[in-house]
């Protein structure tokens, strides 16, 4: 019998993971907010963009690794390495790009159906292809709740961008106002990315390890 996703319990799981892993979440949000704001300040030149992209990928791995260890879903030495994480992210990213070219909707479908793929890879070392395949199968019938929770996470970022544009327009990013707007926008962006990491891990736990209680881990 397949496990079903319900919005309320899954959000409760997200909050529970957050309560036990506040430090790595705050460290990630603070560090990446600074990095992205500096990128805006320097107009995202190609060299800076490459460095930022690599840094963002490494930070994403370190965050997920910390979450996996904090929740004790895998022990030290059992978590998949950065190479596997990078390979999965690269393959999924290419698939999202192709999907986006095909009128966006396929990319959204892929993103939702692969929600637990990274935690699955990191917790169980399933391999890139198998993690994607198992995630696709496990999320069958759970698309709409996951889509709703994914869209919910994007709300703060969208509101921050809309508010910044309405209040300040497209001002000089090197001005004091521009830097403040950039910092606020990037803070919302990184908080959204952190939320997606929490959502991915909570989804993995619900679909693949539903009988393990987080409350016991953080007691």
Secondary structure, 3 states (H helix, E strand, C coil): CCCCCCHHHHHHHHHHHHHHCHHHHHHHHHHHHHHHHHHHHCCCCHHHHHHHHHHHHHHHHHHHHHHHHHCCCCCCCCCCCHHHHHHHHHHHHHHHHHHHHCCCHHHHHHHHHCCCHHHHHHHHCCCHHHHHHHHHHHCCCCHHHHHHHHHHHHHHHHHHHHHHHHHHCCCCCCCHHHHHHHHHHHHHHHHHHHHHHHHHHHHHHHHHCCCCCHHHHCC
